[in-house]
Amino acid sequence: MSSRSGGRGARQKLRSDRTVTFLPPLDRGLPYMDLLSQEDLLRLHNISMQILEEIGIEFRDDEAVALWRAAGADVNGQRVRIDRNQLLELVAKAPEAFTVVARNPAKTISLGGRRSIFVPAYGSPNVLDLEGRRRNSTIADFVNFAKLAYQAPAIHMTGGVLCEPMDVAVPKRHLHMNYSLIRYSDKPFMGAVTSRERAEDTIAMAKIVFGDEFLQDNTVLISLANCNSPLVWDATMLDAVKVYSANNQAMIFAPFVLGGASTAASTVAAVAQLNAEALAGIAFAQLVRPGAPCIYGQWLATVSMKSGAPMAGTPEICHMNLLVGQLARHYKLPWRCSGSNTSSKLVDAQAGYEAARNMYGALIAGANFVLSTTGYLEAALTQSYSKFMLDAEQMVMFYKLGQGIALREIDEAMDAIRQSEPGSHYLGTEHTLKNFEHAFFVPELMNHDSFEQWSFNGSKDANTRGLEAAVRALKEYEAPPIDEAIDEALLDFIKRRENEIGDAVL
């Protein structure tokens, strides 16, 4: 048995010197869980094909309808009926996996197959701030969340609409969000999708960072298109698809599923419909540019039949994610779902239960792109500083869970078993001293002290610990380097576009 060289001081120094800043995309070490037999999976697929062939889907955009008509689809007004063979031929053109280049090459990511990435929450107009107040979010909040996402080890993209900066006019808001995502983090980011012009501005800003020609052969953006379920792709989303797909940038095709409201009140029927909607979107992207990178996906909630409010973390959502994952593998497509979702208004037990159950289902289902992994409250209406930090730590644990286990560890551990007599302990063995830092994850924001020690340290609940962690992280933040010429060019672009936009509403 070896001596405990260095003692407590040495171990504390080891912990303080641990500076993990970025975990690469997760290489899945867990097996997939398939709910359906191959026969039942094909039955579900065939129902989706029937929806597209018999009922059809509306593309509420003249350019999109013209593309479908030219491709030979059955078009009646805005209603498009797509033959399954044509649909599957188009979907097959989308890559099974692809790479997204970051401003910092060390943070370039790839996803698809057994590889997954985690991304913050998206779209909230409110924040639960550092004083615990719910209020409208601002551009200062947006910058703060970009900084927190940059520092979070298991967050692979800075995100997109981290929150809606309500103090910036809508026609100009995307410019400042894009700049913040680029300047305050060096991870990949998501683009604006609320109009054709805003998508074009995002492409222009990305070209300033990466170069005009680079985007034609490389993907640097992933952007989100939501289908208006049931069975409508609207002009706003289709305009974004036309811009990004034409420029070789990835699009997520995500039906906005409210089970029982925007779909039938049935788990399998909801999945059959969203499958039809998502595949139709991906097929359209291939009409725009064959081979355009796409992510098959959805945003899932079930609806309370008492109030009509969306619910998160229900068993049916886990079932849906498992079914969608099985379908995505059938079509050989990377797929997206949402992670740490909750309907709770506070960082409380409901928030923890729902977020963990939702995220666990997403991990087991094998999602490649997991949105809303940090900060999500109130069914996406609020982004919480405290929950962001608590969730970010949870994502490191989910990352480790998703890696699975390495049986080769047992050989080395057998030496420790041989060294320890029955009835003794392993705390001082050479194996323990060598492996204690990484053998078991020790969260910093979950408290495991005795009641007395916890009381002595202020009786802090999880919400308080999360807030303190956010304050500390923002205080310690150091911006990643950026080429001064690129920074100046981005700021000049913003100034020019704001002058062109003026008071107009795009």
Phi, psi and omega in degrees: 000128185280159176285163184266073187299129176091332176065202187298321181300318180294320180292322177296321178295320177302317180294317183289335180276354182284111187236062176285120181247341181206122173264132180295167176312144183290123169269110189296128176250002180263149174287157174280152174249113178261121179283329188251148168291165178300324180295315180289327177297317179294327177296317178296317176303314182296327177295318177299319179295322176299320179301314183287327182279320187264317182268316181084177182221142182272131170249102188272063183199126186296319180297319180295316179299320180296321177296318179293319180296318180294332180278353176097011177288162178277105185247127176228100186068240177259356180277125182243123174253128190242124175296139185299324180294318177296317181301310184291328175296320179291313182300325181295343179284338180288138183292147179287332179208156178203168183248142176243117186278133179262160174302323172263111184306333180293344181248015171298141186236158170226149180214160186119164183062236181262014184254136184229150173231157183240138189223145182295176178294163193222125161097005186285136176276351183234160171232152165259104199275190185289347173258006179079016180264140172270123181207170174298142179280156183233173177294332175295321175296317180302314178299317179301316181290328174297320178294319180292320179295323178299324184274344186283120187299320186262014174259120192263340173232146178297328177117198180232259178276080182301325167197162180272113179287096188287351178269004176244132182302140185306315182297340183248354188298318184299327181298316182284328174293313179302314181299317181297319179296325180281317189282321189263002175211159177240019174272166174299160182219174183252153185259166179285143184228009189274359170191162177301316183296323181288325174295318179296321176298320179297317177299317180298320179290323177295324178293327176298321182285316190253343184104146186301314186281336187301321186291337181291335182244356184223145177262128179236353184229145166236126183235161193247123174244120179262129172284139174276087181293141005270126161064044174222126165254118186269171187296324181298310180293320181293325175300316178298318179300316182299321181289307187289314182296321178298334180259018175067026179256145190284144176236139170265128177254103192233099169304141182265091192268121170245092186303122183098347178241299177269358171224169173298157181280068183201132180300309184290325178293321177299317180292320178300319180290311182296329177297315178298316182295312183295317180295324178296321178295316179296319178298320178298317178302326180286336171292323179291313179206108178302134181088000178301133181292134183223151173238123177280136183190192182191158165248125189244135166210153168256158187252132174292123179284356174277320188234345186083001182281145176291144180240145178246159172069022179275159179302325182295327178295319175299318177299316180298316179299319178297320178292317180296320178299319180293321177294318180300319178293327177297320181272357182058051179236141167293148184223154184243144165214181179256152188255269193273057184277149175203151173269355183296149179267347184229166173276086187227192182298319179301316180300316181293313181299308185295316181298315181294318180295318180296315183291322179298318178298320179296319181294313181296325181287342175089030180299141180270328181232109183252107179273161176060047178270346182223136168088351190290123173225162167055044178054044175079006179275345183221138173251125186254130175298313183296312182294329177303313183290318178296316179295320181300321177291321177299325181292329174296322178290319176297323177301312180294320176300316182293338178290340183077202184236158177244110184294340180299341180298335187293330182296313179293322182293334180300329177297320179293322179296321179292326182286335187263126178286151174307134179087356179266207177218173185253005191298329183256007183287156179302321180297316180295315181296328180284328191248356189296335182291329187234355182294317181229132180290132179244103181293146179269335185260353171264132186266128179237018178288167170294162179302321182293316180293319177300317179296316181300326182272011173109004177053046186279131175276176185298321180300316179297317179296322177295318178297316180297323178294321178295316178300316182295317182295320179292324178293323184272355185300135171234125185293142174291151180293151174216144178300128184300323180295321177294316179300314179296321180294321177297314180295321177295320178298314179301314181298316180295315181292324177296321177295321179291321181291318182056230179260010181290152175253119182275000000 
